[in-house]
Amino acid sequence: MWFSNIYLKTLRDYRIAILGWGLGLGLLLYVLLSSFTKLVGATPAAKAALVSLAGSYDWIAEPIQVATPGGYATWKYGFTILVLAIWPLLVGARTLRGEEERGSMDALLSLPQGRTRVALEKLAAMWTALLAMGLLIGLLGFAGSASANAGIGLGDTLLYGLNLALIAGVFGGIALLISQFTQTPGAAAGATGGLLVLAIIVDMLHRVFNGTEWLSRLSPVYYYNLSKPLIPSYGVNPGGMLVVVAFSLVTSGAAIWLFARRDVGAAIALPAWLRLPARAMTPERVLPVNDWSLRSIYARSLSSALVPTFWWTVVIAGFSGWLVEIVSQTEKNLSALYTSSPTLSHLLSKVGGGDVTTNATLLSFIFVILALLLMAFAVTQVSGWAADEENGRLELPLTTPQSRLTVVLARYGALATATVVIGVLTLAVTALASAATGLKLDGGNLAAATLGMIPLGLLVAALGYLFAGWLRAAVETGLLSFLLVIWFFITFIGPELNWPDATLRLSALYYYGTPLVNGLSVGDTLIVLAVAVVALGLAAFRFTRKDIAH
Amino acid sequence: MPMRKGARRCFPTPEGGGLHVAIMMSAIIEVEHLTKRYGSARGITDVSFQVEEGAALGFLGPNGAGKTTTIRLLMALLRADAGTARIAGMDAWEQSVAIKRIIGYLPGELSLDPGLTGGQILEYFGHLRGGVDQAYLKQLIARLEVDPTKKFRQYSSGNKRKIGIIQAFMCRPRVLFLDEPTNGLDPLNQQEFARMVKEANGEGRTVFLSSHILTEVEQMCTRVAIIREGQLVRVGGIAELKDIKRYEVVITFAAAAPTDAFKQIPSVEQVTALADGHTLRLEMTGELDAVVKAAAQYSVVSLTTQEPSLEDIFLRYYEGDGLAASTGAGSAAKEASHVVQ
């Protein structure tokens, strides 16, 4: 049955993603809704403090009825729930262009089916998967609401899932359209990722600066935010949802129209003014004898990681600097919330590691997220290792006089270098932001907090290399991502649920500790590094003995 | 390093930098009872052969016969379940790095970084191999007429293959492993490639060429090994294989064709009278002498023979009526698999 047409075959390919994303985000919503009362809504004073705090953080999302479970969830997850858009973004970039790059599109188009039909079936599979994810999120959200008597109906949570699926789908359509102009799915995904961030920021503008709503209306995220189904009294904005659908129809329609008319394997030519100027072909470029990036496997790997490292540095270091600025502006509101919500204070002090009335404690709490981001960077990079083997790209390097150990360590070394660079630049940016805003942070602890993230990145990378010894790239990436989510849950939910210390120790983030407040725990850092070294050693041992995939 | 029995030739080992340490031996590739299984799927079983230094061996077999598995075992990309493989006296797995200093390899399926230009790829592999003679590299690029400024993804399949060929040849390796090398090359470039192989072989380099195209093996190789369902069924010189040929002789007589005169000749397997009544087609397996003498008794208008191609020989093995096949890859095949160069 699943192989009877392109739609079903494609949908079958998405079955794990549906479960992973749907259950993952659904569980997040479940936990938030079910623990709202205990966490922040216990007392009128806490609710009042939350309302005040949310006003200061309206750049996340418009704070509406944040003292209710639905309002709190809507505000709390704000733009971060748009992480779901990453999946359709990748699918949109790959679904046509990826097949063209692999050469399988030629075979597909040799079947007695038109191009438009092929593209439509693939797009329909993506939308079906997205709606299924939305359904799971909605159902789990309803379960969370019911468990805490939050008063949010099934229809409301399902509409929340639908709205989320619709906005995520927009970025699938954009990626599909951009992929008509790029030679590789990676380029389309990268550009769409940039547009996703831009769309979020443009939507954010009108909540931060007066008189900019006209600009925010250009962003599809603005129309997504017009609906807040988890707030029953607010409900959905059908017009907004229709605009979101229209974004998808226009971008996907344009993409399919272009695909039906262009050469397979070729990109639509951009207008001359959008093209990069062609570089004159010099003898040096014909045979780039002195190109540093071609001198070794390490240099080549480092060169390949340059662009993603740059962008991840912008995100991580930029986020860190911005948070310093935000925290320094909201000091009073935070203090009020801490004192009125013992549960939140407890959580912050456990994860943040100090007196909840200090800025450093909140920043320390947030720095755990930065560490998580650095680990996510490692996941994205390490997936290339398994993919290279799967695609046969390790075959020729391994027939040069380079030992397998050299190859695996050189690749890991390049990733380690990129991780260190991100950590160091985050330190520099955070220190500058701290100095500029007058926020007092201990210099040593700041260095510990930023540089202390590095071992976590190295650990994830080492685990990725270890898993790649047995698993295919997609499975390895999925497993690592799952591990990050689990660690995130243990660290952020575990203390609240009073999980035992032994359980909390299962999360790598536990060993990161609270360096911004308490400095770096040398022992814990050494534990992380030791595990990373063991994992890398096992990975290298496995790689030096295994059959190379063909 | 111990002197090997039957040593005939001196050559420098790679570890010795080509200067000081030398061993004497005749076979540069030695494979003994090599076995590789992929779970329940077939790999290769008990494959043994040797290739003399300076030889050009064609490794023939259909898809899935085990050609690539054998080469990937020699390249230490796979680890053998049993048996040994040695190149230049060094264990293919344990001393793979040293071995790779003297080999060039063209994989059957070429997968390289699509974002790099051909020139960047060649320089990269040049560095990984410890440096490359730039003048020779440019010569190869010019010879195969490939544009090194294009990105790999922009190349046609033939041009991708050319990049692979250049990287295999560019360090003037002592042993060339070429897995289905002409896939995607047009006939002109196939001819140029054949000349490159012959030149390399003429310079004393050993060539190990896997293919399912028999004519290219005939053209480029002096010896042939045939692999079937993971087992080596025959190793020999091109001429030796032709010894077991089945070929065709067509004789046209001035008068009615004397069919009976040829039926009793032992080397004639089958006699067919063509419709014109004057022409006979004989299927032969042995010497022609008796046939010529028999034909001389009559007035002959023309006599033509058709040499078998390796294709014919190859098909015989796979049709089950060849020497090896007739024994079920058994004793004769076993014997053949131990033929030493």
Interface residues (C-beta under 8 A of the other chain):
Chain A: E101 Q183 T184 M281 R285 V286 L287 P288 V289 D291 L294 R295 S296 I297 R300 S304 N391 G392 R393 E395 L396 P397 L398 T399 T400 P401 Q402 S403 R545 K546 D547 I548 H550
Chain B: T68 R72 M75 A76 L77 L78 R79 S96 V97 A98 K100 R101 I103 Y105 P107 E109 L110 S111 L112 D113 P114 G115 T117 G119 Q120 L122 E123 Y124 F125 H127 L128 R129 G130 Q134 L137 K138 I141 P148 T149 R153 Q167
